[in-house]
Amino acid sequence: MKFRFSTPFLTTALALGAVAYAAASVPAVPTTPAAPATTDTAPAAGATPATASESTPVAPTPAAPTSRASGPLLITVRAQIPALIAGKKTTTTFVRTLPIPAERAAELRRGGKISTQLDADLHKFFDQLENAAQDARFMQLEDGRWAAVQRNNLQIDRQASRANVLAMLTDPQAAQADVVVTGQTPPKRTLDFFASRGITNFLATGQTSYEGSSADRITNIHVGAKNFKDRLFDGKTFSFNQMVGPVTARNGYVAGLVIAGDQTASGVGGGICQVSSTVFRTLYGAGLPIVQRQNHSYQVHYYDPQGLDATIYQPNLDLRFANNTGAPLWFQTDWDDNDHVLSVSVFGKAPQYDVVIEEPKTLKTSPSPKDRLIPDPTLAAGTRQQVDWAAPGAVIEVTRKFMQGNKEVKHDVLRSTYRPWPNIFKVGTKK
């Protein structure tokens, strides 16, 4: 089953798509002035890839097909690769293309042979297909279903493939040459890794935005999130602190802003709560029971909508969930530093319920206090630097419903209490 949300602030799917999977699974062919990068697609299981269609002019009498001699050329590989969908082994179509732009294609057609540069490009293309296995992992297909996909190395008949390319170059009506696949070699982690553990279904994805974060904070987000990148959890009680290990400089964290008492201060690992809040949304959306969770002292703008955040502070303050799914959990994470979005997804045994997360409700609010000034001897006298922003106090509740069809089986309520928070400025006292 796929859970759903009544509002768009949590998502049931990463915005990956099959095209993104294929692009990530095989490095792009190195580009040169004569050879553009390859393009990848991976249609949904059982789908038939589209091919270029030949245009026919509209006329009272039949006309000869339009020549493609002046158009671009495509060198394409198609292969059925293993996939696990809803616990059943099947295949999905992997497509990868080496395009030749029109100007270069025209030159190759005039020569009527495979040039030295094209020969080199073909070798690179074939090498990548034969040496680009990717361990099985989950992705979303074009039809919306999630599948564990196993990207195999492809065994290429280079002689036959080159013959197809040459035939395309010498045929004015041809626009595509097929790469001939004779076999496949599996990666180290196959579909059996998931099937044998009962990890067959998508459970949930949580997302947060880190728009406006400093470079140091983004570094800490990356370091923390890597602990959920293709990671198995096989236990009864999930602990965030155990999953990430010590938040220390030795483990790659740098100094960043953290909430310390009644002010924001510098500390190693500032930003790790971006990861814990995202993971909280993931497991909360998957319907797991909360064992330990503490919201932040005040409403932090990174975690809008409010009421769905989780702070951690090692060693005592942790984020913990009971794993009552009856199977291990599999985590995957992705981040986009252009859009500043962190996503964590979890997969496991097929769930018993659809989970509906209702929009957070603010029960009461209180105004922010007056601005706070903190003397700072490291800043020049008269300098003022804002380090925190005002936020009202609030009590916020979120209702989580467990549904079977249209029937609510049970629900629980998550309550968060936030202190009113002032603007905080450091004021320089250095002479």
N, C-alpha and C positions, 0 to 999 in steps of 0.2 A: 504493500500500500504506500501511497505517497501522502505525506501529511500536507496540510494547507494552512495558510494564515488568513485571517479576516482582513488584515491590513498589509500594505506592501513593505513594511520596515524590516521584515525578515524574509529571506527568500528560500524557496524549495529547490533551487537549482543554481549552480554556478553559471555565469555567462561564458561558458567555454565553447560548447558546440563541437561538432565533429571536425570542422575545418581546423579549429585551434588545436585539437589533439594531434592531427596529422602533422601540422606545422611544428609542434613541439617535439614530436617523436623522432623526426629526422632533421638534422641540421641542414640549413639551406646550402645549396651549392655555392661555393665561393664565386662572387661576381667579378667579372672582368668586363672591359669595354665591349668585348665580343660575345659575352655569355651572361645573360641576366639570371637572377635567382630563380630557383624552381618554385612551383606552387603546389600545395597539397590540399586534398580534400578527402574526407572519409564519410561517405553517405551512410544513412541509417541501414541497419541490418536488412538484407534482402533487397535494397534499393538498386536500381539500374542507373549507373552514372550517365549523365547527359553527354552527348557528343555534339561536335559542331555540325550544324545543318547546312545543306547546300541551297543557296537561294536560286529561285527560278523566276525570270522576269515575266510579268503579266503581259500577254500579247494575244492577238486573235489566233495566231498559229503557234505551235510548239517552237521553242527556241532551245538552242544548245545550252547546256549548263555553263554558268559563269565560271571562268577560269579563276583558280585560287593562287595563281602564280605570283601575285603581288601581295598576298596576305601573309600573316604570321604562320609559323609552323609549331606543332606541339609534339613532343616526345613523351609518351604517357605510359605509366605502369599502373595496372590494376591487379589487385590480389585480394582474395578472401582470407581475412585473418581471424583467429579465434576470438570469440566473445562469450561472456556469461551474462545472460539477461534473465532476471527474476529466477535465478537458480538453475537455468537451463543453458547448456552449452550450444552455441550456434556460431555463426560467423557474421562479420560485417565487412563491407567493401572498403579497402584502402586504395586511394588514388593519389598519385604524385606525378607532377608534370614538369618537364624542362621546356620552357617556351623559347622559341627563336623569333625575335621581332622581325617585322616585315622587311626592313631594309637589308638585314643580314640574310634573311631567308632568300630574298631575290638574288643576292650575290652567290649563295650556295647553289641555287637552281641553275644559274648561268654556268657555274663550274661543272655541275653535273656529277659531283663526287663529294665524299666526306673530307673536308679540309683538315689540316693539321690541328687547328684550333678547335674545331668541332669534335675531332677525335679525342682531344684532351678533355673537353667538357663531358663527353660521353663516359670516359673512364672515371671521372670524378662522380658522375651521377650513379653509375653502376656500383662503384666502390661504396658509396653511402648506402645504397639499398642493401648491399651484402654485409654491411658492418654497422648497422644502426638499430639493432634489437633494443627494445624498451621493455623493462619489466612490466608485467600486467598491472594495471591500475584502473580505477573507475573514471569514466567520462560520460558526458551526456551526448547522445546521438541526435541527429537532426530531427527525428520524430518525437523528441522529448524524453524518451526512455533513457535510463541510466544503464550502463553496461560496464563490466570489467573487460577491458580490451587488452589483448596480448599482441604486442607489436613484434613480429618475428623478423629475423634476417631473411632476405629474399635471395634465392639462388637464381642468377641471371644467365641465360644463354646469350652471351655477348655477340657471338657470330650471327645468330639469327636476328637479334635486335638491331645490329648494324645493317644487316641486309634490309630490314624493314625501313630504316632511316634512309638508306640509299634509294630504295624504291619510291619513297615519298618525295625525295629531291628531284627525281626524274619524271614524276607524274604531275602534270600541271593541275590536275583535279584533286590531288591528295593534299590534306592539311594536317594529318596526324599519323604518327608512326607508333606502333605498340612495342613496348619492351616485353620480351618473352621471359616468363617466370617458369622455372622447372622444379622448384622446391622451396621449402622454408625450414629455417632452423630456429627453435624456440629460445627465448631468453632464460635467464636463471629463475626468475619468478614467473611461474605460469598461472593459468586460471585455477589449477588445482590448489594453489595456496589459499584462495578464497573459498572455493567449493568445499574443500575438506574441513574448513572451520565454520561453515554455515554463514559466511559473510557474502550475502547475495543481493542485498537491497540498499538503495539510498535511503537514509533516515532524515537528514536535515543539513542545512547550510546556515551558518551565522555570518553576518557581515557587520563591519564598522568602518567608519571613515576616519582617516588620520590627516585630513586636509589641514594645512597650517602647521604641521609638526616640524620641529627643527631637524637638522641632519642627524644630530646625536640621537634624538628620539626615534627617528626612522631606523637607524642602525639597530637599536635595541628591539624594535618591533621585528625586524628581519631575523635577528638572532633568536628571539623567543619563538617566532612562528615556525622556524625550521624544525623545531621539535615535533611539529604536527604534520610534517611533509612526508607522506607515505610511511605512516607509523602505526604499528599494531599495538592495541591495548588488550591484554588478556587477563582480566581480573574482575573481582566483585565490586571494588570501590575505586573509582577513578579519582586520582589526586593530581591537580595541576602542578603543584610543587614537585612531585615525584617525576612527572613527565618532563619538565623543563630542567630539573636539576638545579644546582646552586646558581643564583643570579649574581655572578661575580665577574670582575675584570678578566680573570683567568679563562672564563668561558666565553669571552668575546664581547661582554657588555661594556658600555661606556657611561660616563656621567651624564645625567639628564635630570629634568625637573621631576620631583616626587612630592606627594603630599605628606608633610611631616608635622603632626600636631595641628597648630592653627595657622600654618603658613606653607607655602610652596618653596621647597629648597632643592639644592642639587644633590643627587645621589646616584650611585651606580645602578643602572638598570631602569632609569626613568623612561616610562613608556611600555614596560612589560604588562601593565594593566590593560593596554589596548588588546593584547593577545588574550589575557584571561577573560576580558569582557566578551571578546568574539567567541571564544570557546564556550563560555557560559551560554550565549545565545544558541550555539550549535546544539549542545546537549539538552538545554531546556526545550528547544524546538523538537528534539528527538523524543521527548516525553520521559526522560530519565528522572527519577526522584532526586531532589536536592538534599545533600547531606550537610554541606557547609557552604555558605555564600554570604558575603558582606558587601553591600553597596558602598560607593565612595562617600566621603564625608559630605561633599557638596555635589551639585549637578555639574558634571564636566561636559563641555560642549562636544567633545569627540564622540560621546556615547549617546547622542540623540538617536531615536527617541529615548527619553529618560525612563528609568525604572528597570532597565535590562542590562545593567553593568555589574561587574564583579571585581573588587580589588583584592590583591594578595600582598602579603608582606611576610617574607620568610624570616624565621622558620615556622611561626605559629599560625599566621593568617593564610588560609588555603582556600581553594575552590574544590569541592568534592561532590561527586554524584555517585549514586548506587547504579551499578550496571545490572539491571534486571531483565536484559534482553534475551538471556539464555545463550549468548554467543559472544565471542570477542568483538571488539570495535576496531574499525579501520579509519584512520584520519588522513585527510589530504588537505593541503592548504595552498592558497595562491594569493599573491598580492600584486597590485598595480600601482606603481609609484607615479604614474601620470594622473590617474584618477584618484589616487590615494585611498584605495579600498582594500581592506584585508578580508579574506574569506576563508573560513574553515568548514570543511564538510566531514560528515561521519557516515559510515556505512556499517551494516551488520545484518542480523537476522530479520526476516520480514516482520514488520511490526503488527501488533494486534489492533492498534487503533490509528485513526487519523488524529493528528494533533492540531488544534486551532488555538492560535495565540491572539487574544483580543487586544485592541489598542489600549495603551496605558491610560489610566484615569487618574487625574490629579484631584485628591480629596481636599487638600487645603494648601495654602501657600503663605509665606511670610516674606516681607521685603528684605532686600539686601542692606547690610549695615553701611555706615559711611566708609569712605576710602581709608585704607591703612597705609601709613608711611613707615618704611623700615630704613634706618640709617645704614649706609654701606660705605665703609672706609676705602673700598677698592675703586669706587667711582669718584670722578672729579667733583668738587664742590659745585652745587647748583644743578648737577645732572639728575634727571629723573628717568627711571626705567620701569615700565610696567611689566610685572612678572605674573600677574594673575588678574582674572576678570570677574566681575560681579555676577552672582547667580542667586536667585531667590531661594529661600527654604521651601521645602515641599514634602508632602506625603503622597506617594504614588502607588497605585495598585495595578497589577496585571493579572488577568484571569487566563488560565490555561485549561482548555477543554479537551477531553478525550472522547472521540466520536467513533461510532460504528454505523456507517451509512449516515443517515440524518438524525440518529439517536445519540444523545449525550449519555455516556456511560458514567463519567465522573468528571470532576474539575478540581483545580486548586487555585489559590490566590497567592501571589507574590507581592509583599509589601516592602517598600523602600522609603526610608526617612532621610531627608537631606537637610543639612544645616544651611542657613542663609550665609552667603559668602560675599566679602567685599572686593572691590578693586584693590589690588596691592601694588604699591610702587616702592622701588628701591631709590633712596635719595642719597646722592653722593656727598661724602663729608671729607674726602681726601683733599689736602691742601698742597 
